[in-house]
Amino acid sequence: MSDLQDVDVDVYGWVLEHRTVVPDAVAAGTGIQPQEAADSVERLLAAQLLHLSPADPTIAFAVAPETAAARRAAPLEERIRDHRRQIGRIREELDRFVPHYLSRRSTGEALEVLQHVEDVRSALNKASENCTSEVLSSQPGGGSRYPAAMQEAIRRDEVMLRRGISMRCLYHHTARFNGPSQAYAMAASALGAEYRTAHELFGRIIVFDRELAFIPVQDGSWGAVVIREPSTVAYLVDIFEQTWDRATPFSGAAGQDLAEVAREIHETIIRLLAAGLKDEAIARRLGMSLRTARRHIADIMEELGAGSRFQAGVAAAARGLLDTDAAPDGHAGV
């Protein structure tokens, strides 16, 4: 590096016009000391911004900055090209191992992330075809899934049920008031599937034969994480079973006492309000739209005569609505 300084700009401009590098002349022309002028000329020569005349070393010609830059960068660019060639050779050599790695991923990797919904649908279809005994699933929000994936799930479930596969599915209580969810649950139940609903669910999950689990990716997209590690899958199954044991059977939902379910939802919202949860969090926890959640919250605030969440909590406690033995079902998210 030539470590160019601000003074060199003035010296370069003066030499460009006068074509001499005699220190005293440069110093007089630029207002600096002769030694400073001599040092500046040396730096400009090192930077290839000046070129001395072969016939007279006191005469110099200024070189265009673009030309000087090209000359100085040429060795670096050649090294970069050489490094790129080496990188290419490394990749070409290691690419031969890719098919083996991908084969391992498709058959036995403990954890795999699928970013695109089409990859998720393909993996679910393959898992369904290979399933031999049981499917467990938790579907927060009921039918609020990607439409094409939902239609494919219906066909997939029907095929498995007709093969005699055991199928259990958890919905939020709000699914009881959703027409499409009711119709689907009734149709699948007629083929042997079992459906139950709960106040809250631990999250979306599908488990095949207690060996292969699908959970959503954290970014909220339609991607999924595929889990094959036995201990992790067993842990997820245990969470499902605990929630299932406390859930309410969905069968015959149209003829069941929906007023009782509505009361449970109402009381759950009161407890979540008292716990300080925001509208969005309550809607997500109970599998309902934000608009529906806010409608329930407004009704509750009016019923309790409360002007704030704090007042609602005090009023609910005074009426015995926050008793610990009435705490809602559910688990922490995984």
Buried (B, 14 or more C-beta within 10 A) or exposed (E): EBEBEEBBEBBBEBBBEBBBBBBEBBBEBBEBEBEBBBBBBBBBBBBBBBBBEEEEEEBBEBBEEEEBBEEBEEEEEEEEEEEEEEEEEEEEEEEEEEEEEEEEEEEEBEEBEBEEBEBBBEBBBEBBEEBEEBBBBBBBBBBBBBEEBBEBBEEBBBBBBEEEBBBBBBBBBBBBBBEEBBEBBBBBBEBEBBBBBBBBBBBBBBBBBBBBBBBBBEEEEBBBBBBBEEEBBEBBBEBBEBBBEEBBEBBEBEEBEEEEBBEBBBBBBBBBBBEEBEBEEBBBBBBBEEEBBBEBBEEBBEBBEBEEBEEBBBBBEEEEBBEEEEEBBBBEEE
